[in-house]
Amino acid sequence: MASQQRPHSPDHDHSHSRDHGHGSSPEDLHPAVVIQRQPHQRQHEHRAGSAAAFRWSVILNSGLSALQLVIGFGFGSLALIGDAIHNLGDVAGLLLGWGAEHLSGKPAQGRFTYGFGRSTQLASLLNALLILMAAAVLVVEGIQRLSNPVPITSIPVAWAAAAGIGVNLFSAKLFGHDHSHDLNRKAAVVHLMTDALVSAAVLVSAVVVGLTGWSQLDAITAIGVGLAVGYSGWQVLQEALMNALDAVPQGIDLALVETTLMQLPGVVEVHHLHVWGMSTSQNALTAHISRRLGSVNDMDLLHQAKADLAKLGIAHSTIQLEPHD
């Protein structure tokens, strides 16, 4: 049996070329190979700006929630109160995501041989539930308010809603453009972007109510916002449950992975192929590969497999080579 992953020791970066004599240096290898040869804790370093994005988003949304609650209760806007509640859900979700991302960066130890990457998946699941709970509150309260409309002072409500748009768009921008492959960060951005839409709807509603005096529009807006927020939460929940059940992560084409392995030199069969998410941003693979003996150096075959799999979004792979009769 040949495995592509080597023991996590500080000096194994160059051991393949030293032990097997094929003359490869770290500079000659695919970056993914170099990363996997590094000590385990270096494979899970936080991306630049991760902590700052979570920290500032929590601070800004906490202040925004307090402001919107005061204005919402003071001037009678259920839609703005709903926006504030969803913002509080943002704060809780961001705190969960921040803690989970910190845990996912811890090295493997003791019984946790895979590290703590799964914490990001649990956080994304909890975030989805928070989104759905906030949506339910908005819809129920909105329906009750329809039959008992409350007069609204539109100008302060409109300004608070405008502040919500700015804060949430700025907070989402703090996470950059690398959240699409990380469900934990994606859940945080979904929170922020949907709440920016909530604030936009509240702003329009406040302006219309101020111009027409139609107070029921505030309740209608709250119901519509609740349904939209619930839909986004349902999407995140589905993806989180799939990851929890070790489904092939989104963005990974299993057929393409098998084809890629089959196209390696001397390979005649691929079986026991498994792909799953070690966290919301790191994918792993195990596979058995039958190859013709002598067709290619085993280490070269494994290195090429590692490089090809990294291009498909799989940076952690363990491959068992088997002789083909």
Secondary structure, 3 states (H helix, E strand, C coil): CCCCCCCCCCCCCCHHHHHHCCCCCHHHCCHHHHHHHCCHHHHHCCCCCHHHHHHHHHHHHHHHHHHHHHHHHHHCCHHHHHHHHHHHHHHHHHHHHHHHHHHHCCCCECCECCCCCHHHHHHHHHHHHHHHHHHHHHHHHHHHHHCCCCCCCHHHHHHHHHHHHHHHHHHHHHCCCCCCCCHHHHHHHHHHHHHHHHHHHHHHHHHHHHHHCCCHHHHHHHHHHHHHHHHHHHHHHHHHHHHHCCCCCCCCCHHHHHHHHHCCCCEEEEEEEEEEECCCCCEEEEEEEEECCCCCCHHHHHHHHHHHHHHCCCCEEEEEEEECC
